[in-house]
Amino acid sequence: MLKRSQVAVPIAAFAFLYVATVPASAAGATMPRLGTALNFTAVAGSTVTNTGPSVITGNLGLAPGSAVTGFPPGRVTAVKDIANAVALNAKRDLVTAYRDAATAPVTSDLTGKNLGGKQLTPGVYKFDSSAQLTGTLTLSGKGVYIFQIGSTLTTASNAVVRLVNSAQACGVFWQVGSSATLGSATHFQGNLMALRSITMVTGANILTGRALARNGALTLDRNDITRPTGTCTASSTSGSGGQGGGGGSASTPNTGVGTGQLLIGGLVLLVGVSLMLVGRRLTSRRP
């Protein structure tokens, strides 16, 4: 018959390996802090140019540039903040969110892979250089999704970002190291944060999300951009306010099944160590 100490050692070893191998994504990514940029549907740094009957549902911000053309025929349903203190504050907060997203711990490297045809769960996905989306990308489950893209993001015509199983557009962040181009008739979702420019080709729409061109231009051509509404339930307490459309209060970070995994692993480890100590004590008492 095996001694208690002989049983305890493999239990403790298993528990250690179990806890050590729980993926970083189990704890969930942290929501980038958009701050006052949450109040905007579109923000740009140099110019905003539009062709045709585009609709920005919400506020438009531009700073330090001041040139906005094409409205009308385009339409902004709320306020235009152009080269003023409000727009500058939003730009500063956009820089913070961009850096938060760029420095988030990576959970999966997708460099060289097309996003089309993939179904992803909450996490941080990295592309060393460019990223492409051809076809449909499905994001499944409530939580924070961050895409770190080293250079450009390009979507093909009729590309789709699809949200299922409680995934929310307000919890999706695209951090683009250069510029983003959304192909014609693309159905995009999430907070698109490009270091330089964002170009939306004819008929491309951001169904729910934001177009945030940090330093360059936002160029539209018969596009609709609709800001997320309500409070994003995937938001983190580390943010500077709610991460939904209206800047509601932040909620507890989404930890998914990772919390349960860690608790189970900890309990198993505790039992294993306890049995090992008992076994050693019994062995030391034997003549």
Helices and strands as residue ranges (DSSP letters): H 4-20, G 24-27, G 35-39, E 40-44, E 47-51, E 55-57, E 59-62, E 67-69, E 75-76, E 80-82, H 85-102, E 108-109, E 119-120, E 123-127, E 131-133, E 136-140, E 145-149, E 153-155, E 160-164, G 169-171, E 172-176, E 180-182, E 187-194, E 198-200, E 205-213, E 218-221, E 224-226, H 258-285
